[in-house]
C-alpha cells in the first residue's frame, strides 16, 4: 500500500470478502470498545442523557399523532390503537435511518485513526450500526410501557423481537458499508443518502395504513425493504402473532443480500479509501 500503513499479511492471503468478516471476528474486543465509546459520547454531553433516546421518538410520535389522528382520520386494518401503530413505525424507521447515516459516516469520522494505524475500517461501520441498535432496544421500553398503560398488554411473541432486530442490524450494516465506501470519495454521498432516506420514510407505512394506498402504488410500498421488517415488528410486539414464513424469508434474503453486497463493495475499495483519507 502506497500510504505506508501497516497491514496484516494474513489478510493479503485471504479473499477480500472473507477478510472483512474475519476482521470482525478477530477484532471483536475493539468492536465492543467502539460501541461503548459511541454510546458514551452520545450521552456524555446531554443534559437528559439516555432519557433523550426515549424522549426523541415519543416527541416525534406526539406531533404526528396530533396531526394524523385529528386531520387525517382512517381506520387501521387490525383495529390496533393508532399510537402503537405510529410509535412502532417511528422506532423501526428511526433505527434504519440513524444506523445507515452513522455507519456511512463512520469511516470519514475516523480518518484520524485510520491514517495513523491499521484498524479494519469495517469495524467502525459495524460499531456505529450496533450503537444504533442499542438505541433501538432502549426505544422499545416506552412502546411496551404505553401498551401496558392503555391496557393493550404485552404478548408472549415479544420475546421473538431480537430475531428481526438482528436481521435489521445486518441490513443497516450492509447499506452503511455501501454509503461509507462512497462517502470517502464524495462527501456529498452522505447528504444524498439523507434525502433518499427521507423518501424511503414516506414509502414506509409508518403513520398510514397500506389499505389507503391506491392499488397501482402498493407495489412500491411492498418493495420497500423496511416493509417486511415493520410488519414483523408490529406483529411480534403488540399484535401477538408470529409473522408468516414468507415475511421471514423476505427479511432474511434482504438482510443477507445487503450485508454481502456492502461487504463485497467495501472489501474491494477499503485499501484505496485509507489512502485517500
Helices and strands as residue ranges (DSSP letters): H 9-12, H 16-26, H 28-44, H 51-68, H 82-109, H 111-114, H 121-149, G 156-160, H 161-185, H 188-202, G 210-212, H 215-222, H 225-234, I 235-239, H 245-276
